[in-house]
Amino acid sequence: MSVLSGKKVLLGVSAGIAAYKTAHLVRQFIKAGAEVQVVQTPASKEFITPLTLSTLSKNPVHSTFYHEEDENAVWNNHVDLGLWADIMLIAPATANTLAKMTNGVCDNLLLATYLSAKCPVYFAPAMDLDMYQHPSTKTSIQKLTEFGHIFIPATSGELASGLVGEGRLAEPEDIVAFIEKDSLSKLPLKGKKVLITAGPTYEAIDPVRFIGNHSSGKMGFELAKAAANLGAEVILITGPSYQQISHSLVKRIDVISADDMYHACHDHYKTVDVAVCSAAVADYKPAHVADQKIKKKDASLQIELVPTKDILASLGVEKKHQLLVGFALETDNEEENAKGKIERKNLDFIVLNSLRDKGAGFAKDTNKITIIDKDFSIQKFDTKSKPDVAKDILTVIIQKLHV
């Protein structure tokens, strides 16, 4: 999964021959998981048609403030477009468009939208080499970077004039990679390593049967996605789960039993900045595991159970620089039991779930949490989707890390 997944990208296309590359550029953004809308200058339609870009983006392409042929035309609201975007890219950015951006000229929809944008603005120039080297173009680029916009330099190569030199629009793959890298560098958990446990553990009775629980792993997987989307390198240690995750910053480690999860956690714990133990680890396991399938008999069957290793407590003992977060699923005396776990297990905070709360519990798409700090301060949250719950938990983690 790309850092651009789920992002809203507004692509501004100005009138240069390199506009033909924007078809491929839209495809690259879509491939990265972004939603794309395109705004063209009227003159750019001579180089690539709105039909092409609307087909590829699956969104209408805007080029004028309203459709002059339609006497009941709806106003294309540049303010709404500017507010919609998470990222705005102007590519190709011609010398003319750069100069207008620099001086606040607002004579087309693209420029009006640019002046309304509240998001990061990237610009990728494209023009002939003499134009690219002209002092006015260099001044425009300098001023735009002083405005806080991000410059994607042109490359060297064969130009439309037949000359060879600097001024060629960067290739679409390189533009998207540039924005991905720049976006990642600005994320609050960039450079942090986060360990997350998820799912149930299965404790074998015999080669066929096991003791387990109803945990689906959804909460832990959403935490992994949220942490990765914030720039963290994530180690996801999960018990048996049908949940899937695909993200370049997530390393998934599959385990079965509590002992497996214990060893996997300790293999990586020393290297991480944060550990979030959301797995529903079995508290007990059979004292003896049968080598063969136990045959059914009329008599009752007794299985001796012994405690599993307490993963969270063991990490609390070894804690040095790590921020350690636990989960508590309770059915009675919820807050008092959670506070006890904070002290016993040396946690920085605990995420409390109550099975008595509607919308909380195993295998659901929602959750309702209370976060209790090690000083016993309490934050209560409404019932939310698990992706939103994950964001709330990560927000608290970021606050604790002071990043």
C-alpha positions in Angstrom: 0.0 0.0 0.0 1.3 3.4 -0.9 1.4 6.4 1.4 -0.9 8.0 -1.2 -3.6 5.4 -0.7 -6.9 7.1 0.1 -5.5 10.5 -0.6 -7.3 13.0 -2.7 -5.1 14.3 -5.5 -6.0 17.4 -7.6 -4.0 17.4 -10.8 -3.7 20.8 -12.6 -2.7 20.5 -16.3 -1.4 23.6 -18.2 -0.8 24.0 -21.9 2.4 22.3 -22.8 3.2 19.4 -25.1 4.1 17.3 -22.0 0.4 17.4 -21.1 0.2 14.1 -23.0 2.0 12.5 -20.1 -0.8 13.3 -17.7 -2.8 10.3 -18.8 -0.1 8.1 -17.5 0.3 10.3 -14.4 -3.4 9.8 -13.5 -3.0 6.1 -13.9 0.0 6.1 -11.6 -1.9 7.9 -8.9 -4.9 5.6 -9.2 -2.5 2.6 -9.0 -1.2 4.1 -5.7 -4.7 4.1 -4.4 -5.4 7.8 -4.7 -8.6 9.5 -5.8 -7.9 12.0 -8.6 -9.7 15.0 -10.0 -8.2 17.0 -12.9 -8.4 20.7 -13.6 -7.2 21.8 -17.0 -6.4 25.2 -18.5 -8.6 25.8 -21.5 -5.5 25.8 -23.8 -4.3 22.5 -22.4 -7.3 20.8 -24.1 -5.5 21.2 -27.4 -2.8 18.7 -26.1 -4.9 16.2 -24.2 -8.7 15.8 -24.2 -10.8 16.1 -21.0 -12.5 12.8 -22.2 -9.2 10.9 -21.8 -8.5 12.3 -18.3 -12.1 11.9 -17.1 -12.1 8.3 -18.3 -8.9 7.5 -16.5 -9.7 9.4 -13.3 -13.3 8.3 -13.2 -14.2 11.9 -12.3 -15.4 14.9 -14.4 -12.6 17.1 -15.7 -13.0 20.8 -15.0 -11.6 23.5 -17.3 -14.0 26.5 -17.1 -15.9 28.2 -14.4 -19.1 27.1 -16.1 -20.2 25.4 -19.3 -21.0 28.3 -21.7 -23.1 26.0 -24.0 -25.4 25.1 -21.2 -27.8 28.0 -20.2 -28.5 26.1 -16.9 -24.8 25.4 -16.3 -23.6 24.7 -12.7 -20.8 26.8 -11.4 -17.5 24.9 -11.0 -16.6 26.0 -7.5 -12.8 26.5 -7.3 -13.0 26.9 -3.5 -14.6 23.5 -3.1 -12.0 22.0 -5.4 -9.2 23.6 -3.4 -10.6 22.4 -0.1 -11.3 18.9 -1.4 -7.7 18.1 -2.1 -5.1 16.5 0.2 -2.4 17.2 -2.4 -2.4 19.5 -5.4 0.0 18.9 -8.3 0.5 21.2 -11.3 2.1 19.2 -14.1 3.1 20.2 -16.6 3.7 23.7 -15.2 4.5 25.9 -18.1 6.5 29.2 -17.8 3.3 31.1 -18.3 1.5 29.2 -15.5 4.5 29.6 -13.2 4.6 33.3 -13.7 0.8 33.6 -13.1 1.1 31.5 -9.9 3.9 33.7 -8.6 2.0 36.9 -9.2 -1.5 35.9 -8.2 -2.9 36.2 -11.7 -6.3 34.4 -11.7 -7.6 34.2 -15.3 -8.7 30.6 -15.4 -10.2 27.9 -13.2 -6.8 26.2 -12.6 -5.3 29.3 -11.2 -8.4 30.2 -9.1 -8.3 26.7 -7.7 -4.6 27.0 -6.9 -5.1 30.2 -5.0 -7.9 28.5 -3.0 -5.9 25.3 -2.1 -5.2 24.6 1.5 -3.1 21.5 0.9 0.5 21.0 0.0 1.1 22.1 -3.6 3.7 20.4 -5.9 4.7 21.8 -9.3 6.6 20.1 -12.1 7.8 22.5 -14.8 8.1 21.5 -18.5 9.3 23.8 -21.3 12.2 24.3 -23.7 15.7 24.5 -22.3 16.1 28.3 -23.0 12.8 29.0 -21.3 13.7 26.8 -18.3 17.0 28.7 -17.9 15.5 32.2 -18.3 15.9 34.4 -15.2 12.2 35.0 -15.1 11.5 31.3 -14.9 14.2 30.8 -12.2 12.6 33.7 -10.2 9.2 32.1 -10.5 10.5 28.8 -9.2 12.4 30.4 -6.4 9.3 32.4 -5.3 7.0 29.4 -5.4 9.4 27.4 -3.2 9.4 30.4 -0.8 5.6 30.2 -0.7 6.2 26.7 0.7 5.3 24.8 -2.5 7.4 21.8 -3.5 9.4 21.9 -6.7 9.8 18.7 -8.8 12.7 19.6 -11.1 12.5 19.0 -14.8 14.9 16.5 -16.3 17.3 16.5 -19.2 16.5 14.8 -22.5 15.1 15.4 -26.0 12.6 18.2 -26.1 9.7 19.0 -28.4 11.9 21.6 -30.2 14.4 18.9 -31.2 17.0 20.3 -28.8 18.4 18.2 -26.0 18.7 19.7 -22.6 17.0 20.4 -19.3 13.3 21.2 -19.3 11.7 17.8 -19.9 8.8 17.0 -17.6 9.8 14.4 -15.0 8.4 10.9 -15.8 5.1 10.1 -14.3 6.5 7.2 -12.2 9.2 9.5 -10.9 6.7 12.3 -10.0 4.5 9.9 -8.0 7.6 8.4 -6.3 8.8 12.0 -5.4 5.5 12.9 -3.9 5.3 9.5 -2.0 8.8 10.0 -0.5 8.2 13.7 0.4 4.8 12.8 2.0 6.4 10.0 4.0 9.2 12.2 5.3 6.6 14.6 6.8 4.5 11.9 8.6 4.6 12.1 12.4 5.8 8.5 12.9 8.5 8.6 10.2 11.6 6.9 11.6 9.7 5.2 14.4 9.4 1.4 14.7 6.1 0.0 16.1 5.4 -3.6 17.2 1.7 -4.6 17.2 0.1 -7.9 18.3 -3.2 -9.0 16.9 -5.7 -11.8 16.8 -6.2 -14.8 19.0 -3.8 -17.6 20.0 -4.6 -21.2 19.6 -3.4 -23.6 22.3 -3.3 -27.2 21.1 -5.1 -30.0 22.9 -4.2 -32.6 20.3 -3.2 -32.4 16.6 -6.8 -31.6 15.7 -8.3 -29.5 18.6 -7.3 -26.4 20.3 -8.4 -23.8 22.9 -9.0 -20.4 21.3 -11.3 -17.3 21.4 -13.4 -15.3 19.1 -10.9 -12.5 18.3 -10.8 -11.7 14.6 -7.7 -9.5 14.6 -9.5 -6.6 13.1 -8.5 -4.1 15.7 -4.8 -5.0 15.5 -4.7 -5.0 11.7 -6.4 -1.5 11.7 -3.7 -0.3 14.2 -1.0 -1.6 11.9 -2.5 0.1 8.9 -2.9 3.4 10.8 0.6 3.3 12.1 2.1 2.6 8.7 0.0 5.4 7.1 1.6 7.7 9.7 5.1 6.7 8.5 6.0 4.0 11.1 7.8 0.8 10.3 5.4 -1.8 11.7 6.1 -5.3 12.9 2.6 -7.0 13.0 2.7 -10.3 15.0 -0.6 -12.0 14.5 -2.3 -15.1 15.7 -4.5 -17.1 13.3 -6.7 -14.5 11.4 -8.4 -14.1 8.1 -7.5 -10.4 8.0 -5.3 -9.2 5.2 -2.8 -6.3 5.0 -0.7 -5.0 2.2 1.6 -2.1 3.0 5.2 -1.6 2.2 5.9 -0.5 5.8 4.3 -3.5 7.5 6.1 -6.8 8.2 3.6 -9.5 9.1 4.7 -12.4 11.3 2.2 -15.2 11.7 2.2 -17.3 14.9 -0.2 -19.8 16.5 0.3 -20.1 20.2 0.9 -17.8 23.1 4.5 -19.2 23.4 5.0 -18.4 19.7 3.8 -14.9 20.2 5.9 -14.5 23.3 9.1 -15.4 21.5 8.3 -13.3 18.4 7.6 -10.2 20.6 10.9 -10.6 22.5 12.8 -11.2 19.3 11.9 -7.6 18.1 11.0 -5.7 21.3 14.5 -4.2 21.9 14.5 -2.5 18.5 11.1 -0.8 18.6 10.0 2.6 19.9 6.4 1.5 20.6 4.7 -1.8 21.4 0.9 -2.1 21.2 -0.4 -5.4 22.5 -3.9 -5.8 21.2 -3.9 -9.6 20.7 -6.3 -11.7 22.7 -3.7 -14.1 24.1 -4.9 -17.2 25.8 -4.4 -17.1 29.5 -4.2 -20.9 29.8 -3.0 -23.8 27.7 -3.2 -27.6 28.2 -0.5 -29.0 30.5 -0.1 -31.9 28.1 -0.7 -32.0 24.3 -1.7 -35.4 23.0 0.4 -36.8 20.2 -2.7 -38.4 18.5 -6.3 -37.3 18.1 -8.2 -37.9 21.4 -11.0 -40.4 20.6 -14.5 -39.5 21.8 -15.7 -41.7 24.7 -18.9 -41.8 26.8 -16.9 -40.8 29.9 -16.2 -37.1 30.6 -12.8 -35.7 29.5 -10.7 -33.6 31.9 -7.9 -31.4 30.6 -5.4 -29.9 33.0 -4.7 -26.2 32.1 -1.6 -24.2 33.1 -1.0 -20.5 32.7 0.6 -19.2 29.5 3.5 -16.7 29.7 2.2 -13.1 30.3 3.6 -11.4 27.2 2.6 -7.9 28.2 4.0 -8.2 31.8 7.3 -9.6 30.4 7.6 -6.6 28.0 6.9 -4.3 30.9 9.8 -5.8 32.9 12.2 -5.3 30.0 10.9 -1.9 29.1 13.6 0.8 28.7 12.9 3.4 26.1 9.7 1.9 24.7 6.2 3.2 24.9 4.1 0.2 26.0 0.4 0.0 25.4 -1.9 -2.7 26.6 -5.5 -3.7 25.9 -8.1 -4.9 28.5 -11.4 -6.6 27.6 -13.5 -6.6 30.8 -17.0 -7.6 31.8 -17.1 -6.1 35.3 -15.2 -3.6 37.5 -13.7 -2.4 34.2 -11.8 0.7 35.2 -10.4 -0.8 38.4 -9.3 -3.9 36.7 -7.6 -1.9 33.9 -5.8 0.4 36.4 -4.5 -2.7 38.1 -3.0 -4.0 34.9 -1.3 -0.6 34.2 0.6 -0.9 37.5 1.3 -4.6 37.4 2.5 -4.6 33.8 4.4 -1.3 33.8 2.2 0.2 31.0 2.2 3.8 29.7 -1.5 3.5 29.0 -4.2 0.9 28.5 -7.1 0.7 26.0 -10.2 -0.6 27.8 -13.1 -2.4 26.1 -16.2 -3.6 27.9 -18.2 -6.4 26.6 -21.2 -4.6 28.1 -20.9 -1.8 25.7 -23.0 -2.0 22.5 -20.8 -2.1 19.4 -17.7 -3.4 21.3 -16.2 -6.8 21.5 -14.8 -9.5 19.2 -15.3 -9.7 15.4 -17.3 -6.5 15.2 -16.6 -3.6 12.8 -16.9 -1.1 15.6 -15.4 -0.6 19.0 -16.0 1.6 22.0 -12.9 2.4 24.0 -11.7 4.2 27.1 -8.0 5.1 27.4 -6.5 5.2 30.9 -3.1 6.7 31.4 -0.5 5.5 33.9 -1.4 8.5 36.1 -5.0 7.1 35.9 -6.3 10.0 33.8 -9.3 8.8 31.7 -10.4 9.6 28.1 -13.7 8.1 27.0 -14.6 7.8 23.3 -17.8 7.2 21.5 -18.5 4.0 19.5 -16.6 4.3 16.2 -15.5 2.2 13.3 -12.3 0.3 14.1 -10.2 2.3 11.6 -11.3 5.5 13.5 -10.6 3.8 16.8 -7.1 3.0 15.6 -6.6 6.7 14.6 -7.7 7.8 18.1 -5.2 5.4 19.7 -2.4 6.5 17.4 -3.1 10.1 18.2 -2.5 9.4 21.9 0.7 7.5 21.0 2.0 10.5 19.0 1.2 12.8 21.9 3.1 10.6 24.3 6.1 10.5 21.9 6.1 14.3 21.6 6.5 14.0 17.8 
